[in-house]
């Protein structure tokens, strides 16, 4: 939970800099992070971002990233609620 905002911000910065290689690497990292907590939907989105970035399609990656961020916020809320219970 602590690391995901850092990784997401780094990915956003890489998108702004049109750095497809860094975007792909960071999406791959986020994919692994989401896999650890068994969030299949987030894993699928991260994989889609990684694949789109590898193809150089940063517009598609940005669109997927927007959806990913929204789902990540929801997942973080659910994890925090579990921790607090």
Helices and strands as residue ranges (DSSP letters): H 2-16, H 20-36, H 40-54, H 58-84
